[in-house]
């Protein structure tokens, strides 16, 4: 067999071409990665800009004071352009009734000071910390507390509960009623507002909550 003897100059040229080719490939890869990163960052920014935030609220309380948070949060988020859905379950279902005859109970609620909505400023600024033994034994005390709270809300120019609910409906907040609660307590659907989006169980609402950016339990 004949041995293949290569001219040293030829070998040198081949090695130079290989190194040059390798360096060129490295430059192309770096350029590709740079452009890819720039495009990826741009696409992510566009996606984030076009994304509509979603909020899921779960309302469980049926007293006057606890009826405000879900509607305030829902109407505010909807006004910001968010997609909002509120799941009303157990006593929270009372917030969807046509007759919003809700009361507030100071009993067992130490975070709720009693304030008077009338009189001079020094009198209205007093926190009337009334012991539970008094609030639980005075007949009609919850009625009195409810009247005082409604008067306070009115005097401060805060929207009523019915107005906040209407604002939420106008802002296309989805009001979802818990069907299990309806069956459990024997509610009559005719007692509820017509704007209820759906009557479903927790299993139907949870997928929406899972995909939400904000999920709150009230």
C-alpha positions in Angstrom: 0.0 0.0 0.0 1.2 3.5 -0.8 1.4 5.9 2.2 -0.4 9.2 1.7 2.1 11.9 2.5 0.6 15.4 2.9 2.5 18.5 2.3 3.0 20.4 5.6 1.6 23.5 4.0 -1.6 21.7 3.1 -2.0 20.4 6.6 -1.4 23.9 8.0 -4.1 25.3 5.7 -6.6 22.6 6.7 -6.0 23.2 10.4 -6.4 26.9 9.9 -9.7 26.4 8.0 -11.0 24.1 10.7 -10.2 26.6 13.5 -11.7 29.4 11.5 -14.8 27.3 10.8 -15.1 26.4 14.5 -14.7 30.1 15.6 -17.3 31.1 13.0 -19.7 28.5 14.3 -19.2 29.7 17.8 -19.9 33.3 16.7 -23.1 32.2 14.9 -24.3 30.2 18.0 -23.6 33.2 20.2 -25.5 35.5 17.8 -28.4 33.1 17.6 -28.6 32.8 21.4 -28.4 36.6 21.7 -31.2 37.1 19.2 -33.3 34.3 20.7 -33.0 35.9 24.2 -34.0 39.3 22.9 -36.9 37.9 21.0 -38.0 35.7 23.9 -37.9 38.7 26.3 -39.9 40.8 23.8 -42.5 38.1 23.4 -42.8 37.6 27.2 -43.3 41.4 27.7 -45.9 41.4 24.9 -47.7 38.5 26.5 -47.6 40.1 30.0 -48.9 43.3 28.5 -51.8 41.6 26.7 -52.7 39.3 29.6 -55.9 40.1 31.5 -55.4 39.5 35.2 -57.9 37.2 36.9 -59.2 37.2 40.4 -61.2 34.6 42.3 -63.1 35.5 45.4 -64.8 33.1 47.8 -67.4 34.8 50.0 -68.5 32.8 53.0 -69.9 35.4 55.5 -73.4 36.7 55.6 -73.2 39.6 58.0 -73.4 43.3 57.0 -69.8 44.1 57.9 -68.4 41.1 56.1 -70.5 41.7 53.0 -68.5 44.8 52.0 -65.0 43.3 51.4 -66.0 40.9 48.5 -68.0 43.5 46.6 -65.4 46.3 47.2 -62.6 44.0 46.0 -64.6 42.6 43.1 -65.8 46.0 41.8 -62.4 47.6 42.1 -60.6 44.8 40.3 -63.2 44.8 37.5 -62.8 48.6 37.2 -59.1 48.0 36.6 -60.0 45.6 33.7 -59.5 42.3 35.6 -61.6 39.3 35.0 -63.4 38.6 38.3 -65.5 35.8 39.6 -67.0 35.5 43.1 -68.1 32.2 44.6 -70.8 32.6 47.3 -71.0 29.7 49.6 -72.7 28.9 52.9 -73.8 32.2 54.6 -72.2 34.2 51.9 -75.0 33.1 49.7 -77.2 35.7 51.5 -75.3 38.4 49.7 -77.1 37.4 46.4 -80.6 37.6 47.7 -83.0 40.2 46.4 -83.6 41.4 49.9 -80.3 42.4 51.5 -81.6 42.3 55.0 -78.2 41.8 56.7 -77.2 42.6 60.2 -73.9 43.1 62.0 -73.1 41.4 65.3 -70.6 42.8 67.7 -70.8 39.6 69.7 -67.6 37.6 69.5 -66.0 40.3 67.3 -63.4 42.2 69.5 -62.0 43.9 66.4 -65.2 45.8 66.0 -65.4 48.9 68.2 -68.7 50.7 68.4 -68.6 54.3 67.1 -71.4 56.7 67.2 -72.3 58.3 63.8 -73.7 61.4 65.4 -72.7 64.1 67.9 -69.5 66.2 68.1 -66.2 64.9 66.7 -64.8 64.0 70.2 -67.9 61.9 70.8 -67.8 60.2 67.5 -64.1 59.3 67.9 -64.7 57.2 71.0 -64.4 53.4 70.7 -67.2 52.0 72.7 -65.7 48.6 73.8 -68.8 46.9 75.1 -68.3 43.5 76.8 -69.9 40.4 75.2 -71.8 39.8 78.4 -73.6 43.1 77.7 -74.1 42.7 74.0 -75.5 39.2 74.4 -78.0 40.0 77.1 -79.5 43.3 75.8 -82.5 42.5 73.6 -82.2 44.1 70.2 -78.6 45.1 70.5 -77.7 43.6 67.1 -80.5 45.7 65.5 -79.0 48.8 67.2 -75.5 47.9 66.0 -76.8 47.4 62.5 -78.5 50.8 62.4 -75.4 52.5 63.8 -73.2 50.9 61.1 -75.5 51.8 58.3 -75.7 55.4 59.6 -71.9 55.5 59.8 -71.5 54.2 56.2 -74.0 56.8 55.0 -72.4 59.7 56.9 -69.0 58.8 55.5 -70.3 58.8 51.9 -69.5 55.1 51.4 -71.7 53.3 48.8 -74.4 51.0 50.3 -74.1 47.3 49.9 -76.8 47.2 47.2 -75.0 49.9 45.3 -71.7 48.0 45.5 -73.4 44.9 44.2 -74.9 46.8 41.3 -71.5 48.3 40.5 -70.0 44.8 40.4 -72.8 43.5 38.1 -72.3 46.5 35.8 -68.6 45.8 35.7 -69.3 42.3 34.6 -68.2 40.5 37.7 -69.3 36.9 37.6 -71.5 36.1 40.6 -71.5 32.3 41.2 -73.8 30.6 43.7 -72.9 27.4 45.5 -75.5 24.8 44.5 -74.6 22.6 47.5 -75.4 25.4 49.9 -78.8 25.9 48.2 -79.6 22.2 48.7 -78.2 22.1 52.2 -80.2 25.0 53.6 -83.2 24.6 51.3 -83.0 28.0 49.7 -85.6 29.1 47.1 -83.9 30.3 43.9 -86.7 32.8 43.4 -85.4 34.7 46.4 -82.1 35.5 44.6 -81.2 38.1 42.0 -81.4 37.2 38.3 -77.8 38.3 37.6 -76.3 35.2 39.1 -74.0 33.7 36.5 -74.3 30.1 37.4 -75.3 27.6 40.2 -72.4 25.2 40.6 -70.4 23.3 43.1 -66.9 23.7 44.3 -65.5 21.3 41.7 -66.6 23.6 38.9 -65.3 26.8 40.5 -61.9 25.5 41.6 -60.4 25.3 38.1 -61.0 29.0 37.6 -59.5 29.7 41.0 -56.5 27.6 40.1 -55.7 29.7 37.0 -56.3 33.0 38.8 -53.5 35.5 39.5 -55.2 36.4 42.8 -57.4 34.1 44.9 -58.9 35.4 48.1 -61.0 33.7 50.8 -63.3 36.2 52.6 
